[in-house]
Amino acid sequence: MHRSGNSEFLQAGGVFRKTGGPAWRQGVALLAMVWLSGCSMFGPSDPSAHDRANSLVILLSDESPAYRRVAQEVASRAGRPVVNFRLDGTLASQEDVIRRLQRSTYSTVVAIGLPAARSARRLTGKRVVFCQVSSHEEESLVSPLMKGVSAVPPVREQFRAWRALNPKLRTVGVITGPQQRALLAEARQSARENGLVLIAVEVKSDRETLYAFQRLSPRVQGLWLVPDNRVLSNSVLHDLMAYAVKEGKQVLAFSHELLALGALLSVESSPADIAGQVLVRTREPSAKRAGILPLTRVETRVNLIMLRRFGLVMPPGFKGKIHAS
């Protein structure tokens, strides 16, 4: 997390702020040594057993900005000491981190991203909450001691925003990988509530995605893109967006970056919302029903160029940001 003139690093229950001078350089050197060991631990170097048991562990899949933003929000809202671990993509790192966590007295782990969730699944006797994972059904991540937070903003609000921009919208397609039953059930219910017909197509890999959309395209007015890297590689995503623009199909995208490729509107979840729901799960009684807790907010942006190309106008009072280029 960087700000002009100062730098901030996550710390147990707060931040470590750069102010300049040798002391700061020594602190950074120490932090670098810890990161290179395969995990990071900010806070007391020798916390008491009581502090460890009451600390919240954050396990990051990698250094992706999206993951770090969620981690920062969780740390700032946790209300108790936070200890951070990060995987570095190697099996040795994964084994080392899991071994340390299993032997520790830490009782609750927040796993951010799929690699972290996969690793945390191996822990026994620990409560685990995962987030930023779109394929939890295929991975069989949910269990009595492992609960999740949705990776997708509320579908009802996504479709409501789309219909507000285009009241004549009736048929929408979506392409997913296998085992997205919960998401599709929510989507079908949300579509009905918003007067839409949702046509879902399942593919097994990204090699099938573009062809599936080409076959689906004549039957729908628009495509709802959901985050599923099993079927949406970067190259396929670019080809799919180019085809949608060519065929005059509206796209509701899961990332604001896709507005530049021709999406009509985009929705993203808020790191603060994800963190808030994660902390709700960490505070639930152990006997609380396992499953996926939905998010509560949607951050919407609209592509003004595509809005005009489709002959649409911004409705009064529309809650969303304008993307003009």
Phi, psi and omega in degrees: 000116186241141173226153183300127177087334181225159172233147179231140178236145176300140178219163179300110176075010179184214182226157172251119188255133176287130176235356180097164175097169184301322182300319180295319181296322177296321179297319180294321179298318178297317179298319181298320179297321181293317180299320183292344180283354178108348176210166178235141176224111179258139180123201183301139181286336181222069183296150179292163178301323179296317179296319180297317181296331182261359178282155175256125178268132172249121179251111182267138176292322180194192184265022179304137180305321180298319178292318182294323179297318178295317179300318179296320179294318178299313182298319184287339183254354191295324181075016177203168180302145180236134178242131186252133173236147179224134173281150179247012176092356180256152178297323180298318178297315180300314181297319181295313181297314181296321178298317179296315181294319182295321182281344184280172175265006175298135186253339185230131182235131172257115181259121183250114182096159185297313179302320179294319180295318178300317181293314183295335179299337182280348181288145176240141178076011178244146172273130182236134172239124180249155177209170182060037179232118183265346185244042185294331180291313180297326182276353182052052185276333186282133178207174180305327180256005182227113183237162186228169173239138185303146176267358186237132176300161183309120184296324180305316181288328176298310182291327178296318179295320180295315179294329178295323178285324183225087181299341180272000179294130182230320186240129184229139177251156175215140180240125181229167170279182182294157171056061172239041186299315183295315179297316182291327176295315176298318182294318180295319178295317180295322178298314179299318181296334181256014177071031181246154170253122181257124177251115184256137177235131178256134176235162185263339180203171180292344177293340182261348192295309183297316179299320179298320180290323178298323177285328182282329189309315181296344185263352186228157174270337183205167181240129174264113181267124178246150182289113179206091186291354175292330185237003181228078172287166182300317182294318179294322179298318178295317179296320181294317179294320178298319180293320179298316179296316180300319183272001178070037180258133176287145180232127169261112189255158182270357182222138179296335180297335183283352174297324180293341179264002175114009175292144178287315178213160180224152177228141175224155175277159179266130176306324179294322178293315178301312181298318180299317180289325175300314182291328173302315181293323181291339183263356180290150173300149181301331182280353179300140184305132177288162179149200183247124178272127182287156171282170186240345186229156179232133172256114188248139172229150183237136177273107185296324180296314179290327177302315180289323180299324179274005178070029182256161178233153179288121181290149179301137177076010181294131182265097180181160180268154182262131174252114190258002182219000000 
